[in-house]
Amino acid sequence: MNQLHPSRRKFLRNAAVAASGIVIVPRHVLGRGFLAPSDRLVLAAIGAGGKGADDLKNFYGSGKVDIAALCDVDDRQSAKSVKAYPKAKYYKDFREMLDKEHAHIDAVSVSTPDNIHAIAAMAAVQLGKHVYVQKPMTHDIYEARMLTEAVKKYKVVAQMGNQGSSMDGVRLMQEWYQAGLIGDATAIHVWTNRPVWPQGFGKPTGHSEIPPELNWNLWLGPAAFEEYHKEYLPFNWRGFWAFGTGALGDMGCHLIDPAFKTVGLGYPSEVECSVTNVVEKMWNASYYPACCPISSSIKMKFPGKEGKPDVALYWMDGGLRPERPEELGADEQMGDDEDGGVIITGTRGKMMCGTYGLNPTLLPTSRTREINVPQTIARVPEGHYVQWVNACIAGYGNHTLSSPFEYAGPLTETILMGNLALRSWNVKDANGKFPGRKKLLWDAANMKITNFDEANQFVRRQYRQGW
């Protein structure tokens, strides 16, 4: 058998690799702190201002990301990012960006108004690009289900931007729960001070002159066309159903997530709500179907699994708060107080936390100091953003995420189910009655309300022609 000398075998192997156009550079040759091209992520961002700028900063700060392209419909909002990443190509239409840049990028970050999340993310996923999508993952339930399925089909790494899901608090709560410290969950109370923007007062009247830096048609995306008004941008769009998802969409992914993950919830089976509307004249309540309500209270039921009891989840916003637990001292802080919080009630006790799962506490609070449960769940010291970057570099199937779409999808659907109830509140049936004010029964497998068909218009919205 003819055996090559080791040095000659090495020479022929390298020659063959070079001839194929592939150059493998040993890590020690690159120098300390230098990452090989295969260890870097080339990113395009859809939404470069506001939260998008913050997302870019976190990705770029990992030292493993190259920002190749930026897209934003408003040059005023994106100006700082354009300056910060001068080598990145700039676009206003994400469809054009993906068409021209898809061969040069590995992943896409989506940080736009909620109205655009699903269509932008789906366009990237169908090109085989990894995606990071700000919360809530989508604007409606159907979009969440389709996007979750698409990620599996195209085998891409996908994470929702609810950063608290990677923090230590929710993991400690999981460990407490799995250790049986509060028994089986029966009720979850969640509250927030949102909205902190104008909401529930109707659409602004008239219209404003469109700023030259803004492409209003692209900003609308799949929403039905309407005239531009300065009151919508850059923040107040959250309070209008066409563009945003209200207080629940804004904070639900941060507040419901700790309980959803700790208890292991799935799809709800029923939902009911009550809302606060504007009172224009004495005893005459005015309802604005285009707007999210001033405040709301929502109840959802989750069927118990494996013989465990059903779980009721109660959501309150607009300054409403649940009753103070008897186990909590009169002067002790409840969650984040008015800002928001979570209380999980079980068959043997209660636990509580603030927004993002911060400051987890057993009730009474003295129990927290007395309990020492072994750590069984790995922490994420690198944080939510870098966790996703590392997962993208490792590749599909070789990664761990805190809020992958197979988890974030059902969480998002739960939040949007609450919004479906809110939007059904003042919808009449053929007999002029308001069934939406009763309990709505949900068939999760078929994405359908079974006892009030008019409510199903909010499962899947109609896109504007061309989208």
GICORNOR-V758964 format. One record per helix or strand. SS is the DSSP state (~ for helix, > for strand). FROM is the first residue (numbers start at 1). TO is the last residue. If there is no record, write none. Layout:
BEGIN
[[SS	FROM	TO] [SS	FROM	TO]]
END
This chain:
BEGIN
[[~	6	19] [~	27	30] [~	37	39] [>	41	46] [~	51	60] [>	65	71] [>	74	74] [~	75	84] [>	89	91] [~	94	104] [>	107	110] [~	114	125] [>	130	133] [~	141	154] [>	158	160] [~	163	166] [~	168	178] [>	185	192] [>	214	214] [~	216	220] [~	236	239] [>	240	240] [~	246	263] [>	270	276] [>	278	281] [>	284	286] [>	291	291] [>	295	302] [>	311	316] [~	337	339] [>	340	346] [>	350	353] [~	355	357] [>	361	363] [~	366	370] [~	383	394] [>	404	404] [~	405	424] [~	435	437] [>	440	443] [>	448	449] [~	453	458]]
END
